[in-house]
Amino acid sequence: ALKPSFPMAKEPQPVRRESLSPVRTQLLPVLSTCAAIAVAAKCSDILDPQPAKGDTTHEAQVWLGWSVIAYGATLHASRAISLGPHYLAEVMWGCNTSLLMAGVGMISHRPLLIGAAMCIVATDQLSWYVDCVSYLASGNFVLGVARFLKEPGTSQVHFW
């Protein structure tokens, strides 16, 4: 039998929430998400160096952008309070990052950034819909992205 040329990873082991460090579960995810949005904004500037400015919808768009960011911040704060501060690690999920990215795109008037956020959410949501419908129809997750919902101890946050 052939042996792999790279060391095999250990089987993942469950970790108790109490043993997680605040840096690993709170600070790093929030900073990583901010960095990802900043990189996406810079890429948007490179790909679309002349974003549209000065139209009459800009004020409403900025207000809406701040509202979206406030909603995202409130959502994460309320879940961190109700589920524990370790929840902030989930800010890195594509749907959560996209919410904040779209808000930044609205405030900074970067249509490409808003479109990128929409594509991230569309891909994520379509995968979930395919998996959930296939599970209801056949008892199997076709793509496997929602398979973990059957595991005991799965967070109820997916049903909010």
Secondary structure, DSSP 4 states (H G I P E B T S, - for coil): ----SSPPPPPP----GGGS-HIIIIIHHHHHHHHHHHHHHHHHHHH-SS-----TTHHHHHHHHHHHHHHHHHHHHHHHHHH-GGGGGGGGSHHHHHHHHHHHHHHTT-HHHHHHHHHHHHHHHHHHHHHHHHHHHHSS-SS-TTGGGGSTT--GGGG-
